[in-house]
Amino acid sequence: MEIPKFLIERYQFWKKNTFEEYKDIYQQASKTKQKPIAMIITCCDSRILENTIFGGSVGDYFIHRNIANIVPSKNEKDQNIQTLSAIEYALKVLKTPNLIILGHSNCGGVEYSYKTLIDKKNTKDFEYINQWISCLKNSYNNIPNDFSETEKITFFEQENIKQSIKNLREYDFIEKSINENKLNVVGLWYQINSGLIKYLDNNSFIDLD
């Protein structure tokens, strides 16, 4: 297989500029074990640049991505063992003190789930995606009927973050870390077009500005 030209060019630029500027940090990172300040669970969406948004340097964030930034409930853990194994590693091995669920606006996974739950005729021939987004059904059931279509999808995106946090607490090793004040769990929603971040506070999303 041929390496795409854009990969070669961007790598060469990074190696010549960014890597050289932070060379000492990279060398130090190679000599010590990673100790991230937070784990971020976010969406696969290519428009979400968590390291850029939160000014991440080498080793700051332990990142896990999946479609629609879902943490499956304990009853659905077999849906994505990778997500739970990543969390387990972050907490038990790396002793990461913060776990962030970062959702976002214009989420394709949430919108597709919304459309399929409204009408099964909207379901496409996806062998794996359809199974995965089935995890969102509980969040969908909480959407108010009197909202506009746009408001419903935004609510759904944010409700998914709440549900993922609730799901986290179903796992004994996570609940134990929270109760022992070894883990701080944060819910964030990022609006792509404005750069606005909202954080979950007492079951409501508040502007971070």
N, C-alpha and C positions, 0 to 999 in steps of 0.2 A: 504493500500500500504506500501511496505517496503522501508525504507530509505536506499539508496545505501551506502555501507561501506565506499567508498571514501569520501562521504560528512561528515560522522561522524569523520573519521580520520583527515581530513583537518580542520574541524571546531575545533576539540580538539587541534590541533597544533596551529591554529590561536589564540584561546582563551588563551592558555598557554603562547604563545610567543608574537605575534604582539599586541594583545589587552592589555596585561600586560605592554608592553613597552610604549604604547600610551594611557594608561588608563586615565590619567588626561585630555588629549585632548577629548576623548570620553565623559567623564563626563561633561566637559565644553560645548561640543556641545549639550548635552541633555538639557542644561539650557538656551540656547540662540537660537534665530531663525537663520535659515541658511542664509548665505550671500555669495554665491559663487562668485568667481572672474571671472568665465566664464561659459557659457553654451556650451557644445560640442555636436554637432549632428554628429553621426558617424554610421558606418555600424554594423549590427548584428554579423558580422564575428568574430569568437572566437579568431582569431589571433591578433585582435586589442585591445591592453591594454592601453587605453588612460591615465589612472591614473599612470601607470608605465612610459609611454613615457614622460609625462609632470610632473612627480614627485608630483602627487596629494596627499594631506593629507585629513583628514576628513573635509568635507564641502567646499572643494576648487572648485569642478566642479559639475555643474548640467548637468547630462548626459541623452541624448535621443538617442536611437538606432532604426534604421529601415533598411531593406534590401537596400543596395546601397546608404545609407546616402542621401536620397532624401528629398528636401523640395518641395512639390507640388506647382504649380502655383495657383493663386487665382481661376482660372477657374476649377482647379482640386482639390480644397481643400477638397471635400467630399471623395477623395481617402483615406485620412488618417487624420481624425480629431484629432487623438492623437498627431501627430507631431505639428500641429498648436496650440493645447491646451497647450502642453508643452512649446512652445515658448511664448505663451501669459502669462503663469504663470511666466516664467523666467523674462520677461520684465516688466509686470505690477505689479506683487506681489513682486518678489525678487529684482527687479531693477538691474538685472545682466548687467554689463557694457560691456561685451565682448561676442560675439556669434561666435563660430568656427564651420565651416563645415569641417570635417575631412574625406576625402576620402582615398582610398588606392589602392595599386597594387593587381593584382590577385583577383579582386572582382568578385565573382561568379554571383552576380546579374547583373552587367554590362555586363559580358561576355555572360550570357544567353540572355540578351536583344539584344546584338549585333548579336548573332546567329539567333534569331527569326526574327529580322528586315532584315537580309540578305535573309533569306528563311523561310517562314511560316511553312515549313515542319519540322523545328527544334523545333517548339512549342510543349511543353509537356502538359500533362493533369493537369495543375495547376489552380485551380479555383480562387485563390486569388493572387498568384504571377504574373500571366499574366496581371491581371488588374493593379496591382501596378507598374510594370515596363513599362507600357504604358506611364508613365510620362517621360520616358527617350527619347522619339522619337525626340524631338527637338535637343537634344544634339547629337544624332546619325546623324542627317542630316548635321551637321557641320564637320563631319570627312573627311579629304582630301582623295581623291581617290588614290594618288600616294604613300601613306604610306604602309609599310609592315603590315602584320596581327597583329603582336605584337605592332607596333607603333600605329595602329588604335585603339586597345583596351585601351592602355595607354592614348591616346588622349581622348577617350570616357570617361574614368574615370575622367580625369581632366576637361573635358568640362562639365560633370555632376555637378562638384563643382561650376563652373562658373554659370551654369544655375540655380542651387539652390539659389545662392546669388542673381541673377536677380529676381528669384521668390519671395524671401524674401521681396524685395522692392515693390512688388505689393500690399502688405498689409499695409493699412494706418497707423496702430499703430506701425509697424516696421519702415516704412519710416520716420514717425514723430520722433521716437527715434534717428534715424541716423542723421536727419537734425538738431536736437537739440543737437547733440554731446553727447548724453546719451548712445549711443550704437556704438561699434566698431565691424565691421563684418570682419572675417578673413577666407580665404580659404586655406586649407592645404591638401597636398597629401603625403601619407606615403608609402614608398617602403619597403615591409616586409623583403625581403632577405638582404637588406643592412642597414636598419635603417635610411635611408635618408628621410628627410622631405623637401618638396618643398612648398613654399608659393606663393600665387597669388599676383602679383604686376603688375599693369597696364596691365592686361589681359594676362600676361605671368607667368609661374611658374618658380621660382628662388630657387636654393638650399639654405636651411636655414643655412647650415654649415658656 
